Amino acid sequence: MRLALKLITSSAFMMSLALIISLITNFSGIFPGDLLTAPVRSNLTILFLAIMMTVSLSRIPSRNLSPAKNPKALIRGLLIGLVIASLIPILGFMILKDTQYHDYAVGLVFIAATPFAASVAPLSLILRGDMEHAAHSTIYVYIAALLWIPFIVYVLLGKTVDMMDLVKNVIYIIGIPLVVSRFLTWVKIDKNVMAVVLNCFIFFLVWMSVSSADFKGAGMLIMAAFMIIVAFRTFGLGGALEVVEKRAGIGWSQRVTDILMMSYKNKGIAIALCMATMMPLGPQFANMAMVAIASSIVVEICWVVFMDSVLFSRKRMKRELEKEGLEVGDL
């Protein structure tokens, strides 16, 4: 029972399991497309993500969120969490947009537009990062994302997609959860219960979207290209930021939070926006665009495992904190 609970509460395990099952149902052709039609998948994706976002954001208290309290940290969060983290997917799309893989590369646009995961704040708490910085940045980055996402999509895709429909979906999955979550901050939710619920939602979202992705039509070459692009965005940017900040003498707590914000994208938002925005153009376009996001999930799972076992391991955490003269406690 304890092992089962440990596995279900592990995001890395549940995402890995979802990916494996998704690939099986995709390549075997047993995905129930007749039941989970394109419109149904699109609507369920928006609904589930809105619930997930509301629950996740509700764990961030409303107190002490004034942007004037620490404006430098806020600017750093916006710069790292939105701008720099989006550069490599944007560059990848610009390289591929005039090739035969244009429709597949559209998925990179939604990866670029997506802010970092809402779980950065609780992860910062677990990893002895700067929880206050993470909480402030999460709220304001998601507020900024209400404009950032339509801006990026419009600049890169222009009138190819229905921008009013995109804005409506952004409000559904970010705007409404931001508001509703403020009324739920006082509700106590057991961390294991929340982890199980959120991971089950993530499992279903990954399975539903990856299972319908057009891997067979894309081919291994473009999938490998997407994985390389995302590897630069995760391992490349995350590793580079670790080296730069450590050499600059920046302590463990800020480094942990900054790296999480730089490298850990909200894949749920990318999936939801891609499905909902591309579906009106035809299910085939949504399935093609999903290849880039599905490929990125493979790399990001590897990055999560690497962070957990190497970069932010308990052994390294203890060593770094002791070197800074901080109380280690029970790790």
Stockholm file with secondary structure:
# STOCKHOLM 1.0

chainA/1-331         MRLALKLITSSAFMMSLALIISLITNFSGIFPGDLLTAPVRSNLTILFLAIMMTVSLSRIPSRNLSPAKNPKALIRGLLIGLVIASLIPILGFMILKDTQYHDYAVGLVFIAATPFAASVAPLSLILRGDMEHAAHSTIYVYIAALLWIPFIVYVLLGKTVDMMDLVKNVIYIIGIPLVVSRFLTWVKIDKNVMAVVLNCFIFFLVWMSVSSADFKGAGMLIMAAFMIIVAFRTFGLGGALEVVEKRAGIGWSQRVTDILMMSYKNKGIAIALCMATMMPLGPQFANMAMVAIASSIVVEICWVVFMDSVLFSRKRMKRELEKEGLEVGDL
#=GR chainA/1-331 SS CHHHHHHHTCHHHHHHHHHHHHHHHHHHTCCCTTTSCHHHHHHHHHHHHHHHHHHHHTTSCSTTCCTTSSHHHHHHHHIIIIIIHHHHHHHHHHHHTTSTTHHHHHHHHHHHHCCBCTTHHHHHHHTTCCHHHHHHHHHHHHHHHHHHHHHHHHHHHGGGSCHHHHHHHHIIIIIHHHHHHTTSTTSCCCHHHHHHHHHHHHHHHHHHHHTTSCHHHHCHHHHHHHHHHHHIIIIIHHHHHHHHHHHTTCCHHHHHHHHHHHHCBCHHHHHHHHHHHHGGGCHHHHHHHHHHHHHHHHHHHHHHHHIIIIITCHHHHHHHHHHTTCCCCCC
#=GC SS_cons         CHHHHHHHTCHHHHHHHHHHHHHHHHHHTCCCTTTSCHHHHHHHHHHHHHHHHHHHHTTSCSTTCCTTSSHHHHHHHHIIIIIIHHHHHHHHHHHHTTSTTHHHHHHHHHHHHCCBCTTHHHHHHHTTCCHHHHHHHHHHHHHHHHHHHHHHHHHHHGGGSCHHHHHHHHIIIIIHHHHHHTTSTTSCCCHHHHHHHHHHHHHHHHHHHHTTSCHHHHCHHHHHHHHHHHHIIIIIHHHHHHHHHHHTTCCHHHHHHHHHHHHCBCHHHHHHHHHHHHGGGCHHHHHHHHHHHHHHHHHHHHHHHHIIIIITCHHHHHHHHHHTTCCCCCC
//
